[in-house]
Amino acid sequence: MMKTMLPILAAGALLAAGPAAASRAVPTDGLWLNPRGTVAVRTGDCQGRLCGWIVWADGQAMADARDSGIDRLIGVELLEDYVPRGAGHWSGSVYIPDIGHRFASTITQIGTDAMKVQGCLVGGFICKSQIWQRIARLPNG
């Protein structure tokens, strides 16, 4: 479960942006791929905050989601309610489909095409992070 949770956790953590586009040093809206290349997420505005939805997943990620009770992985909102917390930093929550829960998450912009997404499972004590890359189009598409 932890193996399949990490790509999804990273997906969630990576996609945060502030409500006002003018306050963003580097835009985080767009299409992002997790480090393992198994999940792509599209980020964008949702009622003045940044959110992110799964728009592509490879066969293994979809099978893992089905095994966890998620029938349709595509369209799942991984990133929710991210707000700015300083230049290039956001906080919100990430949904982990493998375990069916939301957890605290932060995103740190580390360049125009890369973000560090971190999600914490237990009160900030058990945290994992990944570097997500911006992509121009979906894999295999």
N, C-alpha and C positions, 0 to 999 in steps of 0.2 A: 504494500500500500504506500509506503514512504517513497519508493522508487517512482511510482506513477504520480504521486502528489507533487513532487518537486517541479516538474515542468508546468503544471497547472498553477502552482503557487507562484512561480516566477511570472507566469503570464499575468496574474492578478497584480502583483506588486509593480510591474513595470509600467502600467498604464495610468499614470495620474497626471492631472494638470489642473491649473487654477481656473476659476470661473471667468476671469477677465483676460482676454487674449493679450492685451497690452501689458499685463504684469508678467507674462511668461518670457524669460530670457531666451529660451529655445522651445519651439512648439513641440508638444508631446502628442498632439493629435496625429493619428496616422495608423499605419499597419506595422505590426511588430511580430518578430519570430523569436520563440524561446531558444536557448542555447542548444538544445538537442534537436531542434528542427522538427518538433512533433506537434506544436500548437502555434497558430497565428491568431492574434487578437487585433481588432480595430478599436482604437480609442477615439473618443470624441466627447462633446458636451452632452450632459444630461441634467437639465434644470440648473444650469450655472455651475455645475461641478464636472469633474472628469470621470468618465466610466469607460469600461472596455468589455467587448463582447467577443467570444470565440467565433471566428469566421472560417477557420480551417483547422482540421486535425488529421493526423495520419491514422492509418488503420489500427495500430496498436493503442493509441490514445483513445480512440472511439471504443475499442473493445474493453479497455480498462474502465471507461466510464459506464458502459453497459453492465459490467460485472459489479459496479458499485450502485446500480439502480438508476442511472441517468440514461434515458432512452435516446435523447437527442443532445449531443454535446455542442453542436453548432447552434449558436444563438444564446448560449448560456452567458449571463453577465458575470464575468470574473472580477472585474474591478468596479468598485462602487464608492461614490461620494468622496473622491479625492479632492482635497483643498490645498492651496499653497501654504507652505510653512517656511518661507524664505526663498531666496533665489535658487532655482533648480531643485527644490525639495517640496514634496507633497506627502500628505497622509490621507489614508482612507481605509477601506477594508477589501480583502480578497476572499473570494469564495473558492473553496477546495471541493470540487465535485466528488472526489474519491471518498471523502468522509462526510460530506453534506453539511459543512459548517463554514461560517465567515470568521476571519481573523484580522487583527490589526495589521496594517501594511504601510510601508513607505516606499516612495520612489525618489531616486536621486538621478538627475540628468547628468550624464558624464560626457556628453557631446551631442552634436546634432543628430547622430544616428545610433546612439546607444544610451540605455538607461539601466541603472541598477535597481532591481526590484527586490524588496525584502519583505517577507511575511513572518510574523511571529505567532507561534501556536499557543504558548502557555504564558500569558502575562508578560511577554517580552523576554522570557528566559530561553525559549527554544526558537531560534530564528534561522532562516535560510535565505540566501540571496542568490540572484543570478543576474547576468548581464544579458539584456534583450537587445536585438538589433532591428533597426528600421529596415523594412523591405519595400520594394516598389510594387510587387505583385505577389499573389499567393503562390506557394510552391505547387508544382505540377499544374500550373494554370496559366 
